[in-house]
Amino acid sequence: MVGPVGAGPGSLEEGVILSGNSVYIWALVSAILFAAACYFVAKAKGRSVVMWTILGFFFSWIPLLIVAIMPRKQSTP
């Protein structure tokens, strides 16, 4: 006889890796890592570190990709 969905061995309830507040903690850690990566890439390319750090925090990999493929900013004499 088959029991209700989600009950018994191998159910999703047994294999939950992230639950409760740990999802928010991982999201925050991920956002901070992407912000830091955007900061270092923007700094190396002579771009606005504040703007790219904020964009990296809120939009993760998209601004990191954009700032990474942008050319270095030419300094004006």
PDB file with one MODEL, atoms N, CA, C and O in Angstrom:
MODEL        1
ATOM      1  N   MET A   1       0.840  -1.177   0.000  1.00  0.00           N
ATOM      2  CA  MET A   1       0.000   0.000   0.000  1.00  0.00           C
ATOM      3  C   MET A   1       0.887   1.242   0.000  1.00  0.00           C
ATOM      4  O   MET A   1       1.879   1.301   0.727  1.00  0.00           O
ATOM      5  N   VAL A   2       0.539   2.210  -0.796  1.00  0.00           N
ATOM      6  CA  VAL A   2       1.304   3.447  -0.923  1.00  0.00           C
ATOM      7  C   VAL A   2       0.717   4.486   0.014  1.00  0.00           C
ATOM      8  O   VAL A   2      -0.496   4.693   0.044  1.00  0.00           O
ATOM      9  N   GLY A   3       1.586   5.143   0.784  1.00  0.00           N
ATOM     10  CA  GLY A   3       1.150   6.155   1.743  1.00  0.00           C
ATOM     11  C   GLY A   3       0.994   7.508   1.086  1.00  0.00           C
ATOM     12  O   GLY A   3       1.155   7.638  -0.127  1.00  0.00           O
ATOM     13  N   PRO A   4       0.687   8.495   1.866  1.00  0.00           N
ATOM     14  CA  PRO A   4       0.522   9.840   1.320  1.00  0.00           C
ATOM     15  C   PRO A   4       1.844  10.376   0.777  1.00  0.00           C
ATOM     16  O   PRO A   4       2.922   9.958   1.199  1.00  0.00           O
ATOM     17  N   VAL A   5       1.740  11.289  -0.147  1.00  0.00           N
ATOM     18  CA  VAL A   5       2.926  11.883  -0.762  1.00  0.00           C
ATOM     19  C   VAL A   5       3.734  12.597   0.310  1.00  0.00           C
ATOM     20  O   VAL A   5       3.180  13.314   1.143  1.00  0.00           O
ATOM     21  N   GLY A   6       5.038  12.398   0.285  1.00  0.00           N
ATOM     22  CA  GLY A   6       5.921  13.051   1.240  1.00  0.00           C
ATOM     23  C   GLY A   6       6.116  12.281   2.529  1.00  0.00           C
ATOM     24  O   GLY A   6       6.814  12.750   3.428  1.00  0.00           O
ATOM     25  N   ALA A   7       5.523  11.123   2.634  1.00  0.00           N
ATOM     26  CA  ALA A   7       5.695  10.337   3.857  1.00  0.00           C
ATOM     27  C   ALA A   7       6.533   9.117   3.540  1.00  0.00           C
ATOM     28  O   ALA A   7       6.452   8.577   2.437  1.00  0.00           O
ATOM     29  N   GLY A   8       7.321   8.685   4.474  1.00  0.00           N
ATOM     30  CA  GLY A   8       8.104   7.478   4.288  1.00  0.00           C
ATOM     31  C   GLY A   8       9.527   7.766   3.885  1.00  0.00           C
ATOM     32  O   GLY A   8       9.930   8.923   3.763  1.00  0.00           O
ATOM     33  N   PRO A   9      10.298   6.694   3.675  1.00  0.00           N
ATOM     34  CA  PRO A   9      11.707   6.862   3.338  1.00  0.00           C
ATOM     35  C   PRO A   9      11.878   7.559   1.991  1.00  0.00           C
ATOM     36  O   PRO A   9      11.140   7.309   1.038  1.00  0.00           O
ATOM     37  N   GLY A  10      12.864   8.433   1.945  1.00  0.00           N
ATOM     38  CA  GLY A  10      13.164   9.129   0.702  1.00  0.00           C
ATOM     39  C   GLY A  10      12.274  10.327   0.449  1.00  0.00           C
ATOM     40  O   GLY A  10      12.332  10.913  -0.632  1.00  0.00           O
ATOM     41  N   SER A  11      11.464  10.702   1.401  1.00  0.00           N
ATOM     42  CA  SER A  11      10.592  11.855   1.190  1.00  0.00           C
ATOM     43  C   SER A  11      11.413  13.136   1.234  1.00  0.00           C
ATOM     44  O   SER A  11      12.546  13.156   1.714  1.00  0.00           O
ATOM     45  N   LEU A  12      10.821  14.184   0.730  1.00  0.00           N
ATOM     46  CA  LEU A  12      11.520  15.464   0.692  1.00  0.00           C
ATOM     47  C   LEU A  12      11.815  15.993   2.087  1.00  0.00           C
ATOM     48  O   LEU A  12      12.792  16.714   2.283  1.00  0.00           O
ATOM     49  N   GLU A  13      10.994  15.647   3.037  1.00  0.00           N
ATOM     50  CA  GLU A  13      11.195  16.154   4.387  1.00  0.00           C
ATOM     51  C   GLU A  13      12.489  15.635   5.003  1.00  0.00           C
ATOM     52  O   GLU A  13      13.095  16.318   5.829  1.00  0.00           O
ATOM     53  N   GLU A  14      12.911  14.459   4.621  1.00  0.00           N
ATOM     54  CA  GLU A  14      14.154  13.906   5.164  1.00  0.00           C
ATOM     55  C   GLU A  14      15.387  14.536   4.524  1.00  0.00           C
ATOM     56  O   GLU A  14      16.430  14.633   5.171  1.00  0.00           O
ATOM     57  N   GLY A  15      15.287  14.965   3.265  1.00  0.00           N
ATOM     58  CA  GLY A  15      16.452  15.447   2.537  1.00  0.00           C
ATOM     59  C   GLY A  15      16.570  16.950   2.437  1.00  0.00           C
ATOM     60  O   GLY A  15      17.312  17.447   1.590  1.00  0.00           O
ATOM     61  N   VAL A  16      15.867  17.687   3.268  1.00  0.00           N
ATOM     62  CA  VAL A  16      15.934  19.143   3.207  1.00  0.00           C
ATOM     63  C   VAL A  16      17.302  19.595   3.693  1.00  0.00           C
ATOM     64  O   VAL A  16      17.710  19.298   4.816  1.00  0.00           O
ATOM     65  N   ILE A  17      17.995  20.313   2.836  1.00  0.00           N
ATOM     66  CA  ILE A  17      19.318  20.813   3.189  1.00  0.00           C
ATOM     67  C   ILE A  17      19.201  22.224   3.757  1.00  0.00           C
ATOM     68  O   ILE A  17      19.804  22.540   4.783  1.00  0.00           O
ATOM     69  N   LEU A  18      18.427  23.064   3.088  1.00  0.00           N
ATOM     70  CA  LEU A  18      18.238  24.432   3.544  1.00  0.00           C
ATOM     71  C   LEU A  18      16.805  24.595   4.024  1.00  0.00           C
ATOM     72  O   LEU A  18      15.859  24.324   3.284  1.00  0.00           O
ATOM     73  N   SER A  19      16.653  25.029   5.242  1.00  0.00           N
ATOM     74  CA  SER A  19      15.311  25.239   5.762  1.00  0.00           C
ATOM     75  C   SER A  19      15.297  26.459   6.659  1.00  0.00           C
ATOM     76  O   SER A  19      16.321  26.846   7.221  1.00  0.00           O
ATOM     77  N   GLY A  20      14.143  27.049   6.786  1.00  0.00           N
ATOM     78  CA  GLY A  20      13.996  28.175   7.691  1.00  0.00           C
ATOM     79  C   GLY A  20      14.881  29.345   7.331  1.00  0.00           C
ATOM     80  O   GLY A  20      14.903  29.787   6.182  1.00  0.00           O
ATOM     81  N   ASN A  21      15.609  29.848   8.309  1.00  0.00           N
ATOM     82  CA  ASN A  21      16.430  31.039   8.118  1.00  0.00           C
ATOM     83  C   ASN A  21      17.726  30.770   7.370  1.00  0.00           C
ATOM     84  O   ASN A  21      18.375  31.718   6.929  1.00  0.00           O
ATOM     85  N   SER A  22      18.126  29.519   7.211  1.00  0.00           N
ATOM     86  CA  SER A  22      19.389  29.239   6.531  1.00  0.00           C
ATOM     87  C   SER A  22      19.340  29.648   5.060  1.00  0.00           C
ATOM     88  O   SER A  22      20.380  29.952   4.474  1.00  0.00           O
ATOM     89  N   VAL A  23      18.168  29.659   4.461  1.00  0.00           N
ATOM     90  CA  VAL A  23      18.043  30.121   3.071  1.00  0.00           C
ATOM     91  C   VAL A  23      18.414  31.598   2.993  1.00  0.00           C
ATOM     92  O   VAL A  23      19.112  32.020   2.072  1.00  0.00           O
ATOM     93  N   TYR A  24      17.947  32.378   3.959  1.00  0.00           N
ATOM     94  CA  TYR A  24      18.258  33.809   3.971  1.00  0.00           C
ATOM     95  C   TYR A  24      19.730  34.059   4.253  1.00  0.00           C
ATOM     96  O   TYR A  24      20.320  34.995   3.715  1.00  0.00           O
ATOM     97  N   ILE A  25      20.317  33.230   5.090  1.00  0.00           N
ATOM     98  CA  ILE A  25      21.740  33.380   5.385  1.00  0.00           C
ATOM     99  C   ILE A  25      22.566  33.105   4.138  1.00  0.00           C
ATOM    100  O   ILE A  25      23.498  33.851   3.837  1.00  0.00           O
ATOM    101  N   TRP A  26      22.233  32.039   3.407  1.00  0.00           N
ATOM    102  CA  TRP A  26      22.961  31.733   2.170  1.00  0.00           C
ATOM    103  C   TRP A  26      22.753  32.812   1.118  1.00  0.00           C
ATOM    104  O   TRP A  26      23.681  33.132   0.376  1.00  0.00           O
ATOM    105  N   ALA A  27      21.563  33.373   1.041  1.00  0.00           N
ATOM    106  CA  ALA A  27      21.303  34.461   0.087  1.00  0.00           C
ATOM    107  C   ALA A  27      22.132  35.687   0.439  1.00  0.00           C
ATOM    108  O   ALA A  27      22.675  36.344  -0.448  1.00  0.00           O
ATOM    109  N   LEU A  28      22.233  35.999   1.722  1.00  0.00           N
ATOM    110  CA  LEU A  28      23.027  37.141   2.154  1.00  0.00           C
ATOM    111  C   LEU A  28      24.515  36.914   1.894  1.00  0.00           C
ATOM    112  O   LEU A  28      25.208  37.816   1.422  1.00  0.00           O
ATOM    113  N   VAL A  29      25.003  35.728   2.197  1.00  0.00           N
ATOM    114  CA  VAL A  29      26.414  35.405   1.943  1.00  0.00           C
ATOM    115  C   VAL A  29      26.714  35.490   0.446  1.00  0.00           C
ATOM    116  O   VAL A  29      27.748  36.025   0.046  1.00  0.00           O
ATOM    117  N   SER A  30      25.816  34.966  -0.370  1.00  0.00           N
ATOM    118  CA  SER A  30      25.989  35.027  -1.826  1.00  0.00           C
ATOM    119  C   SER A  30      26.007  36.477  -2.315  1.00  0.00           C
ATOM    120  O   SER A  30      26.838  36.838  -3.149  1.00  0.00           O
ATOM    121  N   ALA A  31      25.107  37.298  -1.809  1.00  0.00           N
ATOM    122  CA  ALA A  31      25.051  38.702  -2.210  1.00  0.00           C
ATOM    123  C   ALA A  31      26.332  39.429  -1.824  1.00  0.00           C
ATOM    124  O   ALA A  31      26.844  40.241  -2.595  1.00  0.00           O
ATOM    125  N   ILE A  32      26.852  39.141  -0.634  1.00  0.00           N
ATOM    126  CA  ILE A  32      28.091  39.787  -0.193  1.00  0.00           C
ATOM    127  C   ILE A  32      29.271  39.339  -1.049  1.00  0.00           C
ATOM    128  O   ILE A  32      30.131  40.153  -1.384  1.00  0.00           O
ATOM    129  N   LEU A  33      29.324  38.066  -1.406  1.00  0.00           N
ATOM    130  CA  LEU A  33      30.418  37.577  -2.256  1.00  0.00           C
ATOM    131  C   LEU A  33      30.377  38.205  -3.649  1.00  0.00           C
ATOM    132  O   LEU A  33      31.418  38.591  -4.180  1.00  0.00           O
ATOM    133  N   PHE A  34      29.193  38.311  -4.244  1.00  0.00           N
ATOM    134  CA  PHE A  34      29.091  38.945  -5.560  1.00  0.00           C
ATOM    135  C   PHE A  34      29.419  40.435  -5.475  1.00  0.00           C
ATOM    136  O   PHE A  34      30.041  40.981  -6.387  1.00  0.00           O
ATOM    137  N   ALA A  35      29.009  41.100  -4.391  1.00  0.00           N
ATOM    138  CA  ALA A  35      29.344  42.511  -4.207  1.00  0.00           C
ATOM    139  C   ALA A  35      30.857  42.689  -4.099  1.00  0.00           C
ATOM    140  O   ALA A  35      31.418  43.611  -4.691  1.00  0.00           O
ATOM    141  N   ALA A  36      31.517  41.814  -3.348  1.00  0.00           N
ATOM    142  CA  ALA A  36      32.976  41.899  -3.199  1.00  0.00           C
ATOM    143  C   ALA A  36      33.681  41.643  -4.538  1.00  0.00           C
ATOM    144  O   ALA A  36      34.650  42.322  -4.875  1.00  0.00           O
ATOM    145  N   ALA A  37      33.188  40.666  -5.289  1.00  0.00           N
ATOM    146  CA  ALA A  37      33.792  40.373  -6.591  1.00  0.00           C
ATOM    147  C   ALA A  37      33.636  41.570  -7.532  1.00  0.00           C
ATOM    148  O   ALA A  37      34.575  41.926  -8.243  1.00  0.00           O
ATOM    149  N   CYS A  38      32.456  42.187  -7.536  1.00  0.00           N
ATOM    150  CA  CYS A  38      32.242  43.371  -8.368  1.00  0.00           C
ATOM    151  C   CYS A  38      33.138  44.518  -7.924  1.00  0.00           C
ATOM    152  O   CYS A  38      33.649  45.267  -8.757  1.00  0.00           O
ATOM    153  N   TYR A  39      33.331  44.659  -6.621  1.00  0.00           N
ATOM    154  CA  TYR A  39      34.212  45.709  -6.096  1.00  0.00           C
ATOM    155  C   TYR A  39      35.626  45.556  -6.636  1.00  0.00           C
ATOM    156  O   TYR A  39      36.209  46.517  -7.137  1.00  0.00           O
ATOM    157  N   PHE A  40      36.178  44.349  -6.535  1.00  0.00           N
ATOM    158  CA  PHE A  40      37.567  44.141  -6.952  1.00  0.00           C
ATOM    159  C   PHE A  40      37.741  44.265  -8.460  1.00  0.00           C
ATOM    160  O   PHE A  40      38.747  44.805  -8.922  1.00  0.00           O
ATOM    161  N   VAL A  41      36.786  43.778  -9.226  1.00  0.00           N
ATOM    162  CA  VAL A  41      36.891  43.893 -10.688  1.00  0.00           C
ATOM    163  C   VAL A  41      36.748  45.354 -11.108  1.00  0.00           C
ATOM    164  O   VAL A  41      37.502  45.828 -11.958  1.00  0.00           O
ATOM    165  N   ALA A  42      35.795  46.069 -10.525  1.00  0.00           N
ATOM    166  CA  ALA A  42      35.596  47.482 -10.861  1.00  0.00           C
ATOM    167  C   ALA A  42      36.823  48.309 -10.476  1.00  0.00           C
ATOM    168  O   ALA A  42      37.227  49.204 -11.219  1.00  0.00           O
ATOM    169  N   LYS A  43      37.407  48.017  -9.335  1.00  0.00           N
ATOM    170  CA  LYS A  43      38.606  48.737  -8.898  1.00  0.00           C
ATOM    171  C   LYS A  43      39.767  48.487  -9.851  1.00  0.00           C
ATOM    172  O   LYS A  43      40.512  49.411 -10.180  1.00  0.00           O
ATOM    173  N   ALA A  44      39.924  47.251 -10.292  1.00  0.00           N
ATOM    174  CA  ALA A  44      41.014  46.917 -11.215  1.00  0.00           C
ATOM    175  C   ALA A  44      40.827  47.565 -12.580  1.00  0.00           C
ATOM    176  O   ALA A  44      41.801  47.833 -13.283  1.00  0.00           O
ATOM    177  N   LYS A  45      39.580  47.815 -12.951  1.00  0.00           N
ATOM    178  CA  LYS A  45      39.304  48.402 -14.262  1.00  0.00           C
ATOM    179  C   LYS A  45      39.108  49.910 -14.214  1.00  0.00           C
ATOM    180  O   LYS A  45      38.828  50.525 -15.243  1.00  0.00           O
ATOM    181  N   GLY A  46      39.249  50.517 -13.039  1.00  0.00           N
ATOM    182  CA  GLY A  46      39.122  51.963 -12.912  1.00  0.00           C
ATOM    183  C   GLY A  46      37.681  52.442 -12.987  1.00  0.00           C
ATOM    184  O   GLY A  46      37.429  53.589 -13.356  1.00  0.00           O
ATOM    185  N   ARG A  47      36.749  51.594 -12.647  1.00  0.00           N
ATOM    186  CA  ARG A  47      35.324  51.943 -12.686  1.00  0.00           C
ATOM    187  C   ARG A  47      34.851  52.353 -11.294  1.00  0.00           C
ATOM    188  O   ARG A  47      35.588  52.214 -10.318  1.00  0.00           O
ATOM    189  N   SER A  48      33.630  52.856 -11.204  1.00  0.00           N
ATOM    190  CA  SER A  48      33.042  53.285  -9.938  1.00  0.00           C
ATOM    191  C   SER A  48      32.809  52.074  -9.031  1.00  0.00           C
ATOM    192  O   SER A  48      31.935  51.249  -9.298  1.00  0.00           O
ATOM    193  N   VAL A  49      33.596  51.976  -7.960  1.00  0.00           N
ATOM    194  CA  VAL A  49      33.477  50.807  -7.089  1.00  0.00           C
ATOM    195  C   VAL A  49      32.184  50.822  -6.281  1.00  0.00           C
ATOM    196  O   VAL A  49      31.622  49.762  -6.003  1.00  0.00           O
ATOM    197  N   VAL A  50      31.708  51.996  -5.902  1.00  0.00           N
ATOM    198  CA  VAL A  50      30.475  52.074  -5.117  1.00  0.00           C
ATOM    199  C   VAL A  50      29.292  51.585  -5.944  1.00  0.00           C
ATOM    200  O   VAL A  50      28.508  50.752  -5.487  1.00  0.00           O
ATOM    201  N   MET A  51      29.167  52.103  -7.154  1.00  0.00           N
ATOM    202  CA  MET A  51      28.044  51.710  -8.013  1.00  0.00           C
ATOM    203  C   MET A  51      28.071  50.214  -8.320  1.00  0.00           C
ATOM    204  O   MET A  51      27.046  49.543  -8.206  1.00  0.00           O
ATOM    205  N   TRP A  52      29.233  49.687  -8.707  1.00  0.00           N
ATOM    206  CA  TRP A  52      29.311  48.277  -9.081  1.00  0.00           C
ATOM    207  C   TRP A  52      29.158  47.349  -7.884  1.00  0.00           C
ATOM    208  O   TRP A  52      28.649  46.237  -8.026  1.00  0.00           O
ATOM    209  N   THR A  53      29.592  47.791  -6.703  1.00  0.00           N
ATOM    210  CA  THR A  53      29.401  46.983  -5.499  1.00  0.00           C
ATOM    211  C   THR A  53      27.914  46.879  -5.158  1.00  0.00           C
ATOM    212  O   THR A  53      27.422  45.799  -4.833  1.00  0.00           O
ATOM    213  N   ILE A  54      27.208  47.995  -5.234  1.00  0.00           N
ATOM    214  CA  ILE A  54      25.769  47.982  -4.954  1.00  0.00           C
ATOM    215  C   ILE A  54      25.024  47.141  -5.979  1.00  0.00           C
ATOM    216  O   ILE A  54      24.149  46.352  -5.621  1.00  0.00           O
ATOM    217  N   LEU A  55      25.365  47.303  -7.252  1.00  0.00           N
ATOM    218  CA  LEU A  55      24.730  46.492  -8.298  1.00  0.00           C
ATOM    219  C   LEU A  55      25.021  45.005  -8.086  1.00  0.00           C
ATOM    220  O   LEU A  55      24.137  44.168  -8.265  1.00  0.00           O
ATOM    221  N   GLY A  56      26.247  44.681  -7.710  1.00  0.00           N
ATOM    222  CA  GLY A  56      26.615  43.292  -7.463  1.00  0.00           C
ATOM    223  C   GLY A  56      25.866  42.688  -6.292  1.00  0.00           C
ATOM    224  O   GLY A  56      25.527  41.505  -6.312  1.00  0.00           O
ATOM    225  N   PHE A  57      25.604  43.494  -5.269  1.00  0.00           N
ATOM    226  CA  PHE A  57      24.875  43.002  -4.102  1.00  0.00           C
ATOM    227  C   PHE A  57      23.433  42.654  -4.468  1.00  0.00           C
ATOM    228  O   PHE A  57      22.916  41.620  -4.045  1.00  0.00           O
ATOM    229  N   PHE A  58      22.788  43.511  -5.247  1.00  0.00           N
ATOM    230  CA  PHE A  58      21.371  43.312  -5.536  1.00  0.00           C
ATOM    231  C   PHE A  58      21.089  42.419  -6.741  1.00  0.00           C
ATOM    232  O   PHE A  58      20.047  41.766  -6.787  1.00  0.00           O
ATOM    233  N   PHE A  59      22.001  42.378  -7.721  1.00  0.00           N
ATOM    234  CA  PHE A  59      21.716  41.638  -8.952  1.00  0.00           C
ATOM    235  C   PHE A  59      22.691  40.510  -9.236  1.00  0.00           C
ATOM    236  O   PHE A  59      22.667  39.949 -10.332  1.00  0.00           O
ATOM    237  N   SER A  60      23.541  40.162  -8.296  1.00  0.00           N
ATOM    238  CA  SER A  60      24.482  39.035  -8.302  1.00  0.00           C
ATOM    239  C   SER A  60      25.387  38.967  -9.524  1.00  0.00           C
ATOM    240  O   SER A  60      26.223  39.851  -9.713  1.00  0.00           O
ATOM    241  N   TRP A  61      25.245  37.953 -10.351  1.00  0.00           N
ATOM    242  CA  TRP A  61      26.236  37.656 -11.395  1.00  0.00           C
ATOM    243  C   TRP A  61      26.112  38.563 -12.619  1.00  0.00           C
ATOM    244  O   TRP A  61      27.075  38.681 -13.377  1.00  0.00           O
ATOM    245  N   ILE A  62      24.982  39.196 -12.838  1.00  0.00           N
ATOM    246  CA  ILE A  62      24.802  40.006 -14.052  1.00  0.00           C
ATOM    247  C   ILE A  62      25.750  41.214 -14.065  1.00  0.00           C
ATOM    248  O   ILE A  62      26.463  41.399 -15.051  1.00  0.00           O
ATOM    249  N   PRO A  63      25.788  42.047 -13.007  1.00  0.00           N
ATOM    250  CA  PRO A  63      26.748  43.152 -13.040  1.00  0.00           C
ATOM    251  C   PRO A  63      28.200  42.685 -13.023  1.00  0.00           C
ATOM    252  O   PRO A  63      29.073  43.352 -13.580  1.00  0.00           O
ATOM    253  N   LEU A  64      28.462  41.551 -12.391  1.00  0.00           N
ATOM    254  CA  LEU A  64      29.827  41.021 -12.392  1.00  0.00           C
ATOM    255  C   LEU A  64      30.263  40.687 -13.815  1.00  0.00           C
ATOM    256  O   LEU A  64      31.387  40.991 -14.213  1.00  0.00           O
ATOM    257  N   LEU A  65      29.388  40.074 -14.563  1.00  0.00           N
ATOM    258  CA  LEU A  65      29.691  39.755 -15.959  1.00  0.00           C
ATOM    259  C   LEU A  65      29.894  41.025 -16.781  1.00  0.00           C
ATOM    260  O   LEU A  65      30.820  41.109 -17.589  1.00  0.00           O
ATOM    261  N   ILE A  66      29.026  42.006 -16.571  1.00  0.00           N
ATOM    262  CA  ILE A  66      29.116  43.253 -17.343  1.00  0.00           C
ATOM    263  C   ILE A  66      30.415  43.986 -17.050  1.00  0.00           C
ATOM    264  O   ILE A  66      31.121  44.384 -17.976  1.00  0.00           O
ATOM    265  N   VAL A  67      30.742  44.170 -15.767  1.00  0.00           N
ATOM    266  CA  VAL A  67      31.961  44.908 -15.434  1.00  0.00           C
ATOM    267  C   VAL A  67      33.207  44.117 -15.836  1.00  0.00           C
ATOM    268  O   VAL A  67      34.246  44.708 -16.129  1.00  0.00           O
ATOM    269  N   ALA A  68      33.113  42.813 -15.852  1.00  0.00           N
ATOM    270  CA  ALA A  68      34.264  41.998 -16.240  1.00  0.00           C
ATOM    271  C   ALA A  68      34.583  42.126 -17.730  1.00  0.00           C
ATOM    272  O   ALA A  68      35.751  42.068 -18.114  1.00  0.00           O
ATOM    273  N   ILE A  69      33.568  42.297 -18.569  1.00  0.00           N
ATOM    274  CA  ILE A  69      33.833  42.391 -20.011  1.00  0.00           C
ATOM    275  C   ILE A  69      34.037  43.826 -20.473  1.00  0.00           C
ATOM    276  O   ILE A  69      34.422  44.052 -21.620  1.00  0.00           O
ATOM    277  N   MET A  70      33.785  44.798 -19.604  1.00  0.00           N
ATOM    278  CA  MET A  70      34.026  46.201 -19.964  1.00  0.00           C
ATOM    279  C   MET A  70      35.528  46.461 -20.053  1.00  0.00           C
ATOM    280  O   MET A  70      36.311  45.884 -19.298  1.00  0.00           O
ATOM    281  N   PRO A  71      35.920  47.332 -20.977  1.00  0.00           N
ATOM    282  CA  PRO A  71      37.357  47.677 -21.041  1.00  0.00           C
ATOM    283  C   PRO A  71      37.758  48.559 -19.875  1.00  0.00           C
ATOM    284  O   PRO A  71      36.921  49.160 -19.202  1.00  0.00           O
ATOM    285  N   ARG A  72      39.059  48.620 -19.656  1.00  0.00           N
ATOM    286  CA  ARG A  72      39.567  49.509 -18.611  1.00  0.00           C
ATOM    287  C   ARG A  72      39.239  50.950 -18.968  1.00  0.00           C
ATOM    288  O   ARG A  72      39.273  51.339 -20.136  1.00  0.00           O
ATOM    289  N   LYS A  73      38.925  51.726 -17.958  1.00  0.00           N
ATOM    290  CA  LYS A  73      38.630  53.150 -18.166  1.00  0.00           C
ATOM    291  C   LYS A  73      39.940  53.890 -18.350  1.00  0.00           C
ATOM    292  O   LYS A  73      40.864  53.755 -17.547  1.00  0.00           O
ATOM    293  N   GLN A  74      40.007  54.661 -19.401  1.00  0.00           N
ATOM    294  CA  GLN A  74      41.224  55.432 -19.705  1.00  0.00           C
ATOM    295  C   GLN A  74      41.296  56.635 -18.773  1.00  0.00           C
ATOM    296  O   GLN A  74      40.319  57.369 -18.624  1.00  0.00           O
ATOM    297  N   SER A  75      42.435  56.834 -18.155  1.00  0.00           N
ATOM    298  CA  SER A  75      42.605  58.005 -17.301  1.00  0.00           C
ATOM    299  C   SER A  75      42.922  59.214 -18.165  1.00  0.00           C
ATOM    300  O   SER A  75      43.704  59.124 -19.112  1.00  0.00           O
ATOM    301  N   THR A  76      42.318  60.334 -17.839  1.00  0.00           N
ATOM    302  CA  THR A  76      42.563  61.571 -18.598  1.00  0.00           C
ATOM    303  C   THR A  76      43.704  62.324 -17.958  1.00  0.00           C
ATOM    304  O   THR A  76      43.759  62.456 -16.735  1.00  0.00           O
ATOM    305  N   PRO A  77      44.623  62.821 -18.779  1.00  0.00           N
ATOM    306  CA  PRO A  77      45.795  63.534 -18.217  1.00  0.00           C
ATOM    307  C   PRO A  77      45.470  64.901 -17.667  1.00  0.00           C
ATOM    308  O   PRO A  77      46.358  65.595 -17.172  1.00  0.00           O
TER     309      PRO A  77
ENDMDL
END
